[in-house]
Amino acid sequence: EISSHAPGRELSDPAYEPFWRGAEETGAVLFLHPFGCTLDERLDRWYLSNSVGQPTENAIALSHLIFSGVLDRHPGLKLIAAHGGGYLPTHIGRADHAWSVRADAGTDCAQLPSSYLKRLYFDSLVHDPHVLRALIAAAGADRVLIGSDFPFDMGTEDPVGALRSAHLPEADFHAVRGGNAAALLRLT
């Protein structure tokens, strides 16, 4: 498990290149989960540091990996993003637009940011069946694994029920429920 950031460094920092290379070469499965929130005091009340901050942290971390070219340099990385990857998968159109129209946004990644979603994995813990369907539409049913965040209060006690509430096609339901994890972990 890795955090969405380290003190003073983003995951795109060149100092992490040996880590990414080693993870790719060994086939390690990495789980990206934010530990805390780096955003300011605007999120100090009402548990916004978690309900808003954690999905934002994931979106920032994944954006760094995409826009910096880490995923281009290490196409074999096996990375699962917690909480459905935060806000990035459902707002990837904005990243694609920036990549297309801003010279400073498209210098280090070779493809549209949305194309990288099909190379990442995401857990299903998004707390909304509409968002889960949007995640699957953006990344593909084969890139989503069941998530629970157990035993934390922001998790779900019934991840299969949460998955059922999205009314996915049967094949997608079974893939997300366990088939994708079994394939990723080479259990089948």
N, C-alpha and C positions, 0 to 999 in steps of 0.2 A: 504494500500500500504506500502510495506517495501522496504528498500534499499538493495543493494547487499552487503553492509558492514556498519559498524558503526565505528566511530573513535576508533582505537586501538583494535577492536574486529571483528572477523569473525562471520558469522551466526552460525557456529558450536561451538562457545564458550559455555561452560557449564552454564554460567550466563543466557543464553536464554532458558534453559530447561523449566522454568515455562511458558514462552511465548508459546513455541511449544506445551506444554501440554494443556494450555488453549485454543489455537486455535483448536487443535484436539478435545478436549472435547466439545467445543461449536459448532463445525462444521463451523467455520469462513472460508471464502474464502479469501486467501491472494494473493496479486498481487506483485510479485517481480520485481522491476524496479530499475535499477541503478540510483543513484543520484550522478553524478560526476564520476570521474575516479581516482583511487588510483595509477595508473601507473605513471612512471616518465616523465621527460621532453622530452623523445623521442617522445611523442605523442602531444607535444605542438603546432605543426604547422599543417596546412592544415585540421583542424577539425578532426584530427586522434583520439583525445580524445573521440569523439563520434563515428565516423565511425568504428574505430577499438577497442577503449577502452570500449565502452558500451557492445558490444557482449562478450568481454573478461571478463568484470566484472560479467556478468551473468553466464558465464561458470565457473568462479572461485567460485562464491557463490553456485551454484548448486553442484559443485564438493565437496565443504565443507559439504553440507547437506548429500550427498551420502556417501562419504568416512568416515565421522565421525560417521556414524550410526544414525544420527538424523532421517532419514526416516525409519530406522528399529525400533527405539524406538517409533515413532509416525506414524504408517502406515496409519492412517486416515486423515493425513494432506491434505488439499485442497489448493494446491499452483499452481498459474499460473505464468509462467515465461514470461516476456516481450521479444519482439524481437526474438521469436522462441527459447528462451533459450540460445541465443548467439551461440557460436561455439560448445558448448558441444554436442548437438544431432547429428550433422553431423561429429563429430570427436570422437564419443564415443568409437570407436574401440581401440583407443590409451589408453583410460582409462581402458577398459576391459583387454588389454594386460598388462598394469602396474599391475592391480589387480592380474592377473594370474602369473606373473613372479617376482614381487618385494614383498618381505616379508613386507616391510614398507608401501606398498600401500594397502594391503588387510587385515589389522588387525582389523578394526572397522566396516566394512560393511559386511553383511552376504552373499550377492549375487554379481554377475557380475554388474558393474555399469550400463550397458545398460538395465538391467531389471528394474531399477528404473524409466526409462523414461516413462514406462507404468503406473506409479503411479503419475506422475506429469501432469500438463497441460501447454500448450504453446500458446502464441498468434501467429497469422499467419503473422505478420509484419516482413518479411525477405527480401523484395524488389527483389525477384528473384523466378520465378516459379519453377526452378529446385531445389532450396534450400527448397522451401515449400514442394515439393514432397518428397525430402529426409527426411525432418522433419517428415512428415506423415509416411513414410516407417519406420523410427526409433521408433517413439512413438505410432503410430496408429492414424487413422483419428478421433477416439473418444477422443483423448487427445489434439486436436488443436481447438482453438476458434478464431474467426475473430478478428483482431487487426487493429487499425488505427493510434495510437499515435497522434490523433487530439488534439489540433490545432498546434502542433509543425511542424517545417519545415522538420524534418526527418520522418514524418508520411506520410500517403497517403490520398488524398482527395477522393479516390474511392476504399475503401477496398474490395467491392464486385467485382469490375473489376479486381483488383489484384488477387483475389481468382479465378475468372474465367480464368485468363491467365494461371493458372496451369493445366487446362484441367483435372480436377479430375473426377472420376466417380461421377455420379449424387448423389448417396447416401452420398458420402464423402463431396461433395460440400455443400449439405443442412445441414449436420451435423456441418461442420465448420462454415457455414454462420450464424447459430443460434441455431441449435438443441442441440449442446453440451453445450452451455452456458445455455440454458433453463433447461437442465437436471441438470447441476452442481448447478444452483441457485434454483432448485426445482420449476420451473415455469410451468412445465407440469404435 
